[in-house]
Amino acid sequence: MKEKGIQITDYDLERLRELLWASKLVGKSDDAFLKLEKELERAEVVSSRKISADVVTMNSKVRIKDLDTNEEIIMQLVFPSDSNLDEGKISILAPVGTAILGYKVGDTIEWQVPAGIRRLRIEGVLYQPEAAGDFPL
């Protein structure tokens, strides 16, 4: 299966590269960091002001369907320091977090997780900071 391209905002790329750089400084470059780095390398970089509203960016709240179980999940993609499973805030370093970054509504993703391959479809972007005009100062 050909790997589908993803998009990432210039601002998210900058912050995620800082996260990766900091992890290397403290000697923490496990599989999660390596997978994120690989995703960033293949991403098309788009201006925060020009990214389509249906693309999953950092801090987006999305509705995802697990195509194997038909379960729908609402989650928010966040930085590790903001993750909280009870609040549905999933770290970018979690397998599913890295998997959904940069995909858009309607995209199907196959991703390796500890339990095997998961097939997920982005059903909706309920909130995207860029679309809401919530740009960093």
C-alpha positions, 0 to 999 in steps of 0.5 A: 500500500502506497503511503499517503502524504500528510500535511503539517503546519509550519508552526507545529513542525517547529514545536515538534522538532523542538520536542525531538531535539530535547529528547535527544539532549536527554538521551531519550530516542525510543521508538515513539520519537523515531516514528514521529521523526519519520512522519515529520520527514515525509510531511508537506509543510503548509502555513498555519494560516493556509492549512485546510480545516479538515486536516488534523493538526496539533491540539485538534479535536477529532472523531475517529472510527476504528474500522475493525471494531466500528468504535468511534472515539473522540480525542484531542491530539496534544503534546506529551505534557498535556496528555490526559486519557481521562479527558481524551487528550492523546499524546503525539507520542502515543502510536495513535497520536503519531498516526493521525497527525496530518491526515484529513477527514475521510482518510484511512490510516493503517498503523502498527500498535502494540496489539497489531495493525489498527485501521482508523478513519478520520470521521471529522475534525471537531476543532482545529486551532488554525480554523478557529483562528487560534494562532499563537502570538 
